[in-house]
Amino acid sequence: MDTYEILSKIKSPDDLKQMSYETLEKLCAEIRAKLVETVSANGGHLSPNLGVVELTVMLHKIFNAPKDSIVWDVGHQCYTHKMLTGRYDKINTIRTENGISGFPKRSESSYDDFNAGHSSTSISAAYGIARAKQLCGDDSYTIAVIGDGSFSGGLAFEGMNNAGRYNKNFIVILNDNKMSISHNVGALARYFTRIRLRPGYLRTKQRIDKVLMHTPVVGRPIRKVLVNSKSRFKTLVYKNTLFEDMGFCYYGPVDGHNLHELNNALTAVKKQKEPVLLHVVTTKGKGYHFAENDPKNFHGIGRFDIESGEPLSNTKGFSACFGDVLCRMANKDNKICAITAAMKLGTGLDDFAKGYRERFFDVGIAEEHAVTFGCGLASRGMLPVFAVYSTFLQRTYDQLLHDSATQKLHLVLAIDRAGIVGEDGETHQGVFDVSMLNSIPNVTVFSPCYFEELELSLQSAIYKCDSLVAVRYPRGTEGYRPTDLTSTGINYDIYGNKNAKILIVTYGRLFSEACKALKMLLADGIDVCILKLCKIKPIDSRAVKFALDFNRIYFFEEGILNGGTAQMFWRQLAELDFKGSYKTVAIDDKFIPQATVKSSLKQLSLDSEGMYSVIKADEK
């Protein structure tokens, strides 16, 4: 029997409409318990979801989704939303292969209005939805829910700037928990703090309005002038906010865990005839003390023990290795700087931030700014290293091209989560960075397989390269390493029988899979050699010439086929008049859905068994 007595009976938001506050409080407690239970088993985003339970419940009680549209920013706050919109019975499958997504997904439910995996998109998307509704004669509400961390992304301000001119049932809810993944930084974070310290703001404004509206003859004209004014006098009287200057009516701050306050605020903003920003203050990790006390580590977490809060796997990965190496290098060179876009912990820079505070820069969720800011540092002789997940690097294409590569400014990209990342699915797979960087001149790219290669690659990137240079490495730890492997250099290595007629070419963690495939093939009497590339742009011409002597070449690549390293390698072989056969196994023009890394590699024939099968099939 399901222990979630109230939650298990909810089939749609309509079931919330007549619930008492007492029942809603019990429901919120059940939701929190279910969140902890589910994420402890599947991994996922815990702290942000625990923080928006009451807000989500009241949104669905007050508004009428899916007619009223709720657009979630990033989407890692949507687990409660999913449970309340007919997916409770599937919540145990979240982030698993063929299960429901950990992010909003339009193909999954009519209640999910817009897919979201990256931050700062909700206001622009919601504004587009609102205007489309208007054009179709639909006067329902459109609500964008955005965190204070996401507000540091420039796209959020672009959306606010445009939407401030719209006056029909458009609401932005600012979920202010003082954090993105790490603690928020910068002027905007300080601004939100000042607003939180002025809880009487709205009451003061309403009192002034009331007085003016009841002042005979002159009151209403004065109010009209004030409301339409941009003068300092208006600021002195109303103490108006940045949001009001952008055309929004500001409400708040409101306690995001108080159902009564949320009910009153949401009911009030529904009545406004102008765009509204409702400022809701919440606690990240609310209700599970481990997450509440350590929201950073419980933001996105793997499987963990509920009683102790301890992760069930604590293997050192590439992120930690990168952080250790960069700290050692920074200790010897005071020109080395580290940059992160609100991902200090995720990219392994926690120790760097503590040890080299003056040279550590968390720019908030602003990847484009991070690149151009880093180029500014480089233009004055510093050695900036921007640590960023592959999926978020995609946002910086113009800055990489225009601000770094064209000027040959020496910016180092430490590209984390390169390749398949697993359960976060399509929006987070790190499979596009190689093709993207291959299209930009003056770029060097390293893709190490082991920790020691990561260190060598960073040394080369910082001290032997100029212009834009990237070192990319996967999520997780090192793979299988043959005991007889000898590293011969940073550009490429050769493993196996050089006199074989079959050559496997690959890079990054797939080399470990290729080594296991080599053993399997040898057991069947098939002799192969492996060419492991570490420097994948530009490809060392000696590596290409080495490949010319083989009859059959197989290139296995954990990335997009079009524009990938396999295509670059083939082009150089063709230019040297290669006569043998060449087969590429890569990701061919598609997105990779959520699954474990192991399962995804298997389905793509990029694991050892897949490599074995591809080569074995050609022996018949």
N, C-alpha and C positions, 0 to 999 in steps of 0.2 A: 504493500500500500504506500502511495506517495506521502511523504511526511510534510510536503508543502501544501497545506490544506487550502489556502486561499489562492496562491499562485497557480496551482495545478488546474484550477477551474476556470482560469481566464482564457478565453478563446479569442477575444478581440478587445480593443479599448472601450467598447460599449459597456463591458462588464464593470468598468470602474465608475461609471457615471453616477450611480446611486449609492455608492459606498460611503459609510460614515468615516469621520476622521480616525476613529479608533480602529476600524477595519483597515484603513489605508496604512496606518502605522504598523500594524501586524504584517500587512503585505510587504512593506518596505523591509522589514526584518527578514522575512522569508526570501525576498529577492537577494539581499546581501549574503545570506547563508548559501543560496544556490550559486551565486557568483563565485564565492570562495571555493565551494565544492567543485565547480566546473573548471575553473582556471587551475586549481591544484592538480587536476587530472590531465588537462589538455595543454596547459601553458596558455599565455595570452596576456591581455591588458587588464590588470586587476585594479590598481589604484584609481585610474580615471573612471572606471565603471562604478566603483563603490561610491565615488563622489557625486554622481548625478542621479542616484536612485530616486530621491524625492522629486527632483526637478522633472525627471522623465514621467513619473507617475502623474504628477499634476498637469504636465503638458497634455497627456492623453486624456485626462479627466476633463479639462477645460475646453480643449479644442476637439475637432472632429476629423481626425485622420481616418482614411487617406484623402478625404476631400480637402481638408486643410493640410498643407505640405510642411513637413518637418525635415530640414536639411541639416545633417550632422557634419561638423567639420572634422577632418581626419578620419573620424569614424570609430576610433578606439573607445568611444563613450556609448556605443550603441547596443551593448549586450542586454541591458534592461529593456530598451525599446524593442528588441527582438522577442524577448519573453512575453511582452504585453501585446504583441501583434501576431499572435497565432503560431509562434515558433517555440513555445516553451517545451513541447515534446521533442524538439530537435536540438535543444540547447546543449545537450551532452555531446553532440557531434561537431560543435563549433571548432573551426580551424583544423578539422581532420579531413582526410581524403574523402571526397563525395559528401561531406557534411556541409553545414551552413557556414558562411563566411564570417570572419571576425570583423568585417567592415560592412557598411551598408552596401546593398547590391540590388540594383533595379530588377535584375532577372530573377531574384529570389522572392521578392514580395512587393505588392503594390504600395506598401507602407514605406518602402525605401525609395525616396524620391531622387536620390543622386548618389552614384558611387563615390566613395571617398577613401583614399589611402594616404594621401599627402595633405599637408595642412594648408589652411588659409583660403580654401576654395568656397566655403559655404555661403558667404555673403554674395559673391558674384553669381554663383549658381542659383541661389534662392531668388535673387533679383531678376535673373532671366526667366525663372519659372513664374514669378509674379507678373512680369510683363506679358508673358505668353498667355497667362490666365486672363489678364485684362483684355487682350486682343480677341479672346474667345468669349467674352462676356461673363467670365467666372469671377465672382467677388469673394471667393473663399480666402482664408488667411494663408500667408506663407511665412514660415519661421526659420531663421538660420540660428543654429546653436554653435557658438564658437568659443574656444578657450582663450584665456588671456595670453597664453604662450603663442597661440596661433595668430594673435593680433599683431605680433611683431613681423609677420610676413607681409611684404609689400602688397600682395594681391588683396589682402583684407582691406587695406586702405583704398585701393583702386575701386573695390566694390562699394565701400562706404561712400566714397566721393560721388559715385554715379547714383546710388540708391537714395541718397539724401534728397533728391529732387522728386521722388515718387511719394504719393500720399494716400495709398490705398491698401490697407490691411497687410502691411509689411513690418515684421518684427525681427529684430536681432537680439538674441539672448547671449550676453557675455557671461560665460561660466568662469568666474574668477577664483582659482584655487592657488594663486601665487606661483604656479609652476607650469612648465611644459613637460619635459621629462626631467631635466635638471631644474633648479630654481631659476625663475625668470630674471633677466638682466636688462639693463639699459633704462633710458629715460621713460619709456612707456610703462615699465614695471613700477617705477617710482611714482608715476602719475596715478596708476591704479591704487597704489598704497594711499596716496593723499585723498583720493575719493572715498576709499574705505574708512578713512579716519574722519569723514564728514557725513555721518549717517543721517544728520538732520537736513541735508541739502534739499531733498525733495519737499520736505515739510516747509522749509523756508520759502522756497519758490511758490508753493501753493498759497501760503499766507499772503505773500506780496500780490499774487494774482487776485486773491479774494478781496483784499483791501482796495486795489485799484478798480476792480469790477463794481464795487459798491460805493465808490467815490463819485458823487454827482457831477455831471457835466464833463469834468476833465479826466476822470479815471480811465474810462475805456480808450480814449484817444492816446493817453500816455502809455497804456499797456500795449496798444497796437504799435506805437513807435518803438517801444522797447523790444518787443518780440521781433520786429523786422530790422532792428538796428544791429550794426556790428561795432558799435562804439565802445570805448572803455567804460562809459557810464553804465551800459547794459551789464558789463562784466562785474562792475562794483555792486549793482543792485541784485542781480540774479546769481552771481558767481557761476556763470554758465560753464558747461563742460566742453571739452574738445568735440564730443559727439554732437552736441547742440550746434556748435559752430559748423558742423558738416551737414546740418539739416535734420537731425534726429531729435525727437523728444526723449530726454533721459529720465529713466525711473531707477531708483535704487540708492544705495545698495540694499539688497534683500537677502535675508538668511535663507540660503538654498537648502537647508535641512528642516525648515519650519513649514509644515504643510499649510497652516493658516496664512502665513505671510505670502507664500507662493500663490495660494488661491486668490488672495486679494490683489496681488500684483498682476497676475496673469489676467484676471477679470478686468482690471483697470486698463491694461494696455490694449485689450480687445476693443475698447471704446474709442481709442484715439483715431483721429482722422489724418494723421501724419505718420511718417515712419518713426518707429520707436526702438530705442535700445534699452533693454532691461538688464541691469547689472545685478547678477546673482553671485553671492559669495559662498563657496563650498569648501569642504575639506577633502583633499585627495586621500583616498584610502579609508574613508569614513566607515567605522563599524568593525574593522578587522585590525586589531591593534598593531600587528606586525607591519601591515601596509600603511597604517596611519602614522606610525613612528618612523618608517623608512619608505616614503612614497616613491623615491627615485628607483630603488631596487625592485619595487613591486609594480612599477609602471608597466613594463613588458617583461614577463618572467616565464621561465620554463616550469616544468612540473615541480611541485614542492609539497612538503609535509605540512598539513594544516595545523597540527598541534604545536610544532616548533617553528614553523615559518621557514625552515631550512630547505634550500634547493635539493632536488634528488640527484642532480649531476653538477659537479663543480670542477670540471676539467679545464685546465688552462687553454685558452684559445688564441687565435691570431691577434685579436684586439688587445689582449693583455700583453702579448709579446711585443706588439708595436709600441704600446705605452712604455714598457720597460726600456726598449732600445732608444726611443726618443729622449727619455730622461737621461740615459747615460751619455748620449750625444750632446744634449743641452748642457750637461754639467761641464763639458769641455769647451763648449762654443757658445758664447753669450749672444750670438746673432740668431740662433735658432729660436723661432717662435712657433707656437701651436695655435691653431684656430679651429673652433667647432661651432656648428649651428645648433645649439641647444642639445648636443649629444655628447657631453663630456664623459659620462659614465659608459654609454654604449660603445664609444670609440676607444676606450682605454686610456683616457687622458686625465683621470682623476688625480693620480700622483703628480703628473706634470703641473696641473693647476695648483696643487699645494706647494710644490717645490720651486716653481718658477712663475710666481704670480704675475710679475710685471710683463712676462713674455707669453702669457696665456690669455687668449681672447675668445670669450663666448659671445657671439654676435646675436644670439637668439635664432628663432626660426627664420633665417634670412640667407639662404645659400648663395643667391646671386651677389648679395652684398659681401659675403665672406670671400668670394673669389676676387672681386675688384678691390676690396680692402687689403687682401693678401698681396695683390699686385702693387698696391701703393707701398706696402712694407718693402717689397722686393726692389722697387724703384730707388729706394734709399739704402740698399745694401744689406738688408736683413734677409734671413733665410726662413721664409714662412712655410709651414706645413699645415695644410687644411685637411683634417680628418673628417670623412663624410661617407655615409652609406652610398653604395652604387646607385640605388634607386633614387636618392635625393640629388645626386650629382646631375641627373638629367635636367634639372631646372636651370643649370648654369651654362648651357651651351653657348649662348651669345657672349657671356663674360669670358669664358675660356678662350673663345676664338678672338674676340675683339680686344679684350683688356690684357690678356697674357700672351697668346701665341703671336699675334701680329706685332707686338712690341718686343717679343723675345724676353719677357720678364720671367724670372726664375721662381715660379710657384710650384711647390711639391704637393701633389694630391695623394693622400693616403686613403685609398678607396676600400672601405670595409664592406663586408657582406657581398663580395663579388661572386657572381654565379648564382646557382639555385639557393634560395634561402629557406624554402619549406612552407610552413603552415600559414604564413601571412599572404601567400598567393600572388595573384597577377600584379598587384600594385607595388609589390616589394621585391620581386625577383631582380637580381643584379646582373641581368644578361644583356644589357644594351650599352654599357659603358665602352666596351672595346670598339664596337662599330662606330659609336659616336666619336671617340678619340681618333680612330683611324681616318676620319674625314677632315681632321684639322692638321695643317702643316705645323712644323716646328714642335712636335710633341714626341716625347719618349715614354714608353710604357713597359713596366716590369710586372710579371705575374709569377711570383715565387710559389714553390710547392711546400717548402719546409721553413721552420722558424729561422734557421741559420741563413737561408736564402733571403728571407724577409730583411734580416739585418744587413746583409750584403747589398741588397737592392736599395735600401734606404741610404746607405753610405754612398752608393753610386749616384742616387737621385740628388742628394744634397751637394756632393762635392765634385762629381765628375760630369754632371749634365748642366746644360743651361736651358733657358726658355721653360716651357711647361713640361713637367714630368710627373708621371703617375706610377704609384706602386699599388697594385690591387691584390687583395687576398680574401679568402672565403670566410664565411661564418664557421665557427667551431675550431677544432684542433687539427693537428697534423694527421695525415693518413699513413697507410702502410709504406714502409721504407725498406728496400732490400739491404741486407747486411753488406753486400759487395758493391754497393753504389759508391762511386767516387766522383765528387764534384770537381769539374775541370775549369770552371769559369762562370762568370755571371751571365753571359749571353745565352749559352746553351750547353747541354750535356748529352752524352751518348751512352745508352745502356743496352747491353745484350750483344748479340753476334753481329759485328759490322759486316760480315761476309754473307749475311742472310739476304734473301731476295725480297723480303717483305719488311716495310718500314712503317711503324706507327709514329705519327707526329702529334704532339699535344703540349699542353702547358697547364700550370696551376695544379690544383689537387687531382685532376684527371690523370696525372702521371702515376699516382699510386694505383689507380684502377688499371692503367695500362700494364704496370709491372705484374699485377695479379693475373691479367689476361695472358701475358707472356708465358707465365708458368703453366697455365691451362693449355695453351697452344703447344708448348714444348712436350707436354704429356701426350699429345696426339701426334707428335712427330713433325710439328710445323714450327720452323725456326723463324724468329722475328727479331728485329732490332727496334729500339725506341729512341727517337730524337725528342728530347725535352727542351722546349724553349723556355727561357726565363725572361729574356728581353724580347717582347713581341712586337714592338714598334720602335725604331725600324728593325726588321728581321736581319740578323747577321747573314751576310752574303755567303759566308763559309758554311753555314748550316744548310743553305739552299743547295750549294754545290755538293755537299755530302750526300744529299738525298738523290742526286742525279743517277747514282749507281744502282738504284733499286728498281725492280720490275713493277712492284705494286706499293703504292703509298696510301695509307689511311690516316686522315687527319680527324681527330676527335676533339670537338670544341664545345665548351660549356657556355655558349653564348649564341647570339643571333647569327645566322648564316650570312645574310646579306651585309657585306662590309666588314665581315669578321676576319680574323687572322688567317683562317684556312684559305679564304679567297685571295688574300694578299700573298700567301705562300705559293698558291697555285699560279698566280700571275707571274711571279718571279721564276718559277720552274718553266713555265711556257716560254718565257723570254730566253731561257737557256736551252730551248728545244728538247725538253724532256719527252722521251718516247714511251714511257711506261703508263700504267693506269693510275688514276688518282680518284679516290673516293672521300667525300667529306660527310661526316656525321655531326650535325649541329642542330640548332633550333631553327626550323624553317618557317619564318613568317607567321608566328603564332605566339599567344600569351600562355604562360604555364600556370595552371590552376594550383590551388593549395593541396599539399601532400607533404609527407616527410621528404627530406633531401634524398634519402636512399630510394624511396619509391619513384620520385621524379626522374632521377638519373637512370633508373632501371627502365622506365617507360620510354625514355629518350635514347636508349641503347648506348648510354654514356658510362655505365658501370662496367666492371670487369667481364661479367657474363654477356653483356650486350656487345662489347668489343670482340670477345671471343666468337660470338655467334655471327657477327658481320664478316669477320675474316674467314671463319670456318666455312661459311656458305659459299664463298668464292673458290674454295678448294674442290668443290664437287664438279 
